Amino acid sequence: MSSRHLARSVVLQSLYEWDFHGGKSEDYRKIVERNTEGPLKDKKIKDAEFVYSLIDGVISNVAEIDKIITAAAPEWPLEKITTIDRNVLRIGLYELIYGDKNDVPPKVAINEAIELAKSFGGSSSGKFVNGVLGTVYKEIQSEDIKQDQE
């Protein structure tokens, strides 16, 4: 397992706990610290800075990201999406929209989110995450084309 994939797994587990407790805890960094101390410490997450930049980015943009999820999956109210799928989407959308495209290309962000969904979610989580992120990615591409034409 790559260091970045392991880092995303830690972020997902931390977001899950944060979200499970109502998403109001200002101590999400303590959750991350605890999640990197146990068995994961032996696997040595090499890029701890990536873990914190990813979770900081998701948390600071969660309201906007949730609006995007709601728009991209209108038949699935946010509170009806499983906690795992919701947080996988948050990670994927953060990397897709706000992340450095040179560091994590859009297709890598989507693929990583799908892999997280398959590993931690239900039997249809991968397809659901792929559908939502694919919809958003297509919209981003069409907006980029429109801007290039102007």
Secondary structure, 3 states (H helix, E strand, C coil): CCHHHHHHHHHHHHHHHHHHCCCCCCCHHHHHHHHHHCHHHHHCCCCHHHHHHHHHHHHHCHHHHHHHHHHHCCCCCHHHCCHHHHHHHHHHHHHHHHCCCCCCCHHHHHHHHHHHHHHHCCCCHHHHHHHHHHHHHHHHHHHHHHHHHC
